[in-house]
C-alpha cells in the first residue's frame, strides 16, 4: 500500500468513527476531562491525542508492520490537528 492510499484509508476510518462516535474534538475533550480527574492535573484534548499516538508507536515498536496501528497513528494525527485549530 502506498503512503497516499494509507492516508486515504486513515481518512475514511476517521470519517467512519465520526459517524459512530461524533466529533473527535468533543470526544478528546471528554477523555481529557476524565483523565484530568484520574490524574489530578489538567489534561488537554491535544495531550490525549498525543498520548494515544504514543501508545500506537509503542505497539509499532513491537510490530512495525501492523497496519491497524499505522492507520491509527495517522488517524490520531488528524484528530490532533482538529483539536489544535
C-alpha positions as CSV (number, residue, x, y, z in Angstrom):
1,X,0.0,0.0,0.0
2,X,1.4,3.4,-0.9
3,X,1.6,6.2,1.6
4,X,-1.2,8.1,-0.3
5,X,-3.5,5.1,-0.2
6,X,-2.8,4.6,3.5
7,X,-3.6,8.2,4.3
8,X,-6.9,7.9,2.3
9,X,-7.8,4.8,4.2
10,X,-7.0,6.5,7.5
11,X,-9.2,9.4,6.5
12,X,-12.1,7.0,5.8
13,X,-11.5,5.5,9.3
14,X,-11.7,8.9,10.9
15,X,-14.9,9.7,9.0
16,X,-16.5,6.4,10.0
17,X,-15.5,6.9,13.6
18,X,-17.0,10.5,13.4
19,X,-20.3,8.9,12.2
20,X,-20.4,6.5,15.1
21,X,-18.9,8.5,18.0
22,X,-19.4,12.1,17.0
23,X,-17.0,14.9,16.6
24,X,-13.4,13.8,17.5
25,X,-12.7,17.2,19.2
26,X,-15.6,16.6,21.5
27,X,-14.5,13.1,22.2
28,X,-10.9,14.2,23.0
29,X,-12.3,16.9,25.3
30,X,-14.4,14.3,27.2
31,X,-11.4,12.0,27.6
32,X,-9.3,14.9,28.7
33,X,-11.8,15.8,31.4
34,X,-11.9,12.2,32.6
35,X,-8.1,11.8,32.6
36,X,-7.8,15.2,34.4
37,X,-9.9,13.8,37.2
38,X,-8.0,10.5,37.3
39,X,-4.5,12.1,37.2
40,X,-5.3,15.1,39.4
41,X,-4.0,17.6,36.8
42,X,-5.3,19.4,33.8
43,X,-5.1,17.3,30.6
44,X,-5.8,18.9,27.2
45,X,-7.5,17.3,24.2
46,X,-4.2,17.6,22.3
47,X,-2.4,15.7,25.1
48,X,-5.0,12.9,24.8
49,X,-4.3,12.7,21.1
50,X,-0.5,12.7,21.6
51,X,-0.7,10.0,24.3
52,X,-2.9,7.8,22.0
53,X,-0.3,8.3,19.2
54,X,2.4,7.4,21.7
55,X,0.6,4.2,22.6
56,X,0.3,3.2,19.0
57,X,4.0,4.0,18.4
58,X,4.9,1.7,21.3
59,X,2.8,-1.1,19.7
60,X,4.5,-0.4,16.4
61,X,7.9,-0.8,18.1
62,X,6.9,-4.5,18.7
63,X,5.5,-5.0,15.2
64,X,6.3,-2.2,12.7
65,X,4.2,-4.0,10.0
66,X,0.9,-3.8,12.0
67,X,-1.3,-1.9,9.6
68,X,-4.1,-1.1,12.1
69,X,-1.6,0.7,14.4
70,X,-0.1,2.6,11.4
71,X,-3.6,3.7,10.4
72,X,-4.4,4.7,14.0
73,X,-1.3,6.9,14.2
74,X,-2.4,8.7,11.0
75,X,-5.9,9.0,12.3
76,X,-4.9,10.4,15.7
77,X,-2.6,12.8,13.9
78,X,-5.6,14.1,12.0
79,X,-7.6,14.3,15.3
80,X,-4.6,16.2,16.8
81,X,-4.9,18.8,14.0
82,X,-8.7,19.1,14.7
83,X,-8.2,19.7,18.4
84,X,-5.5,22.3,17.9
85,X,-7.2,24.5,15.4
